[in-house]
Amino acid sequence: QHTENLSPVVTLNDITQKAQQLCGIRSDEETKRMVEFHHSLGLLLHFTSTPALCDNVVVDVEWLLTVTSALLHPLSTKDPQFSKHFCLLHTHGILLESLAMHIWSTRCSQSSKLMTDEQRHFLFSLMEHLSVFFPTDIKMSPGKAIPHS
């Protein structure tokens, strides 16, 4: 059951506890089967092939689409604080974490104002896993490179 207070990304342990409390599911194996079933229907996302992602479950798929599409199709800003960051993104495909947070706060206001460090880490790990982003070594601030097509 989705509620507005539920985090869009929860741990597998959280799901196991809720399943035991609310659904009478008694074993971790039953919980895994339930998660796999709901994943196969597209109601949630669980990435089991990567250790950095396997402990998390996306229970709000729309949230994930909103925050990822905002980064993949960012709008320019008139905010001078981020003009160099947008230039790096548009000319070299480098997305600085500070720009990502700015994009999320302006384009996905409800989704990002309460974005936790764990959610941000999960998003960047997911995008790296899907080869959308690659880590870079930039002295200005941590960054991710977006491959040019």
C-alpha positions in Angstrom: 0.0 0.0 0.0 1.5 3.4 -1.1 1.2 6.3 1.3 2.5 9.8 0.8 4.7 9.4 3.9 6.4 6.3 2.5 9.9 6.7 1.2 10.2 6.0 -2.5 13.1 3.7 -1.8 13.0 1.3 1.1 15.3 -1.4 2.3 14.5 -5.1 1.8 14.6 -5.4 5.6 11.9 -2.7 5.9 9.7 -4.6 3.4 10.3 -7.9 5.3 9.2 -6.2 8.6 6.1 -4.7 7.1 5.2 -7.9 5.3 5.4 -9.8 8.6 3.3 -7.1 10.4 0.7 -6.5 7.8 0.5 -9.5 5.6 1.4 -12.4 7.9 4.4 -13.4 5.8 6.7 -15.3 8.1 9.9 -16.0 6.2 12.5 -14.1 4.3 11.9 -16.5 1.4 8.2 -15.6 1.2 9.2 -11.9 1.2 11.7 -12.4 -1.6 9.0 -14.2 -3.7 6.5 -11.4 -3.0 9.0 -8.7 -4.0 10.0 -10.7 -7.2 6.3 -11.0 -8.1 5.6 -7.3 -7.6 8.8 -6.5 -9.6 7.6 -8.7 -12.4 4.4 -6.7 -12.6 6.3 -3.4 -12.6 4.7 -2.3 -9.3 8.1 -1.9 -7.7 11.7 -2.3 -8.7 14.3 -4.5 -7.1 17.8 -4.8 -8.7 19.3 -8.1 -7.5 22.3 -8.3 -9.8 24.4 -5.6 -8.0 25.4 -5.6 -4.3 25.1 -1.8 -4.2 21.4 -2.0 -5.2 20.1 -5.4 -3.9 19.3 -4.2 -0.4 17.0 -1.5 -1.7 13.5 -1.6 -3.3 11.9 1.2 -5.3 8.3 1.3 -4.2 7.4 4.5 -6.0 8.4 3.8 -9.7 7.0 7.2 -10.8 9.4 9.0 -8.4 12.3 7.2 -10.0 11.2 8.1 -13.5 10.7 11.8 -12.4 14.1 12.2 -10.8 16.1 10.3 -13.5 14.4 12.1 -16.4 15.1 15.4 -14.8 18.8 14.7 -14.9 18.8 13.2 -18.4 16.9 16.2 -19.8 17.9 19.2 -17.6 16.8 22.7 -18.4 19.3 25.5 -18.3 19.0 27.9 -15.5 19.4 31.7 -15.2 21.0 31.1 -11.7 24.6 32.3 -12.1 25.7 30.0 -9.4 25.0 27.0 -11.7 25.9 28.5 -15.2 29.4 26.9 -15.2 27.9 23.6 -14.0 25.4 23.6 -16.9 28.2 24.4 -19.3 30.2 21.4 -18.0 27.1 19.2 -18.5 26.2 20.5 -22.0 29.8 20.6 -23.4 31.5 17.6 -21.6 28.6 15.5 -20.3 29.8 16.0 -16.7 27.1 16.3 -14.1 28.3 17.7 -10.7 26.4 16.5 -7.6 25.6 20.0 -6.7 23.9 20.5 -10.0 22.0 17.3 -9.7 20.6 18.5 -6.3 19.7 21.8 -7.9 17.9 20.2 -10.8 16.0 17.9 -8.4 15.0 20.8 -6.2 13.7 22.9 -9.1 12.2 20.3 -11.4 11.1 17.7 -8.9 10.3 19.9 -5.9 8.1 17.4 -4.1 10.5 14.5 -4.9 13.8 16.1 -3.8 13.2 18.5 -0.9 13.3 15.6 1.5 15.7 13.5 -0.6 17.9 11.6 1.8 21.6 10.9 1.4 20.6 7.2 1.0 18.2 8.0 -1.8 20.8 10.1 -3.6 23.4 7.4 -3.2 21.0 4.8 -4.5 20.1 6.9 -7.5 23.7 7.5 -8.5 24.5 3.8 -7.9 21.6 2.8 -10.1 22.6 5.1 -12.9 26.2 3.9 -12.7 24.9 0.3 -12.8 22.8 1.1 -15.9 25.9 2.8 -17.5 24.1 6.1 -17.6 26.7 7.8 -15.4 30.3 7.1 -14.7 32.3 8.4 -11.8 34.8 11.2 -12.6 37.6 12.9 -10.7 36.8 16.6 -10.7 38.4 18.9 -8.3 35.3 21.3 -8.1 33.0 18.7 -6.5 32.1 15.1 -7.0 30.8 14.5 -10.5 29.3 11.9 -12.8 29.9 11.8 -16.5 27.0 11.2 -18.9 28.0 9.4 -22.0 27.5 11.4 -25.2 25.4 9.7 -27.9 
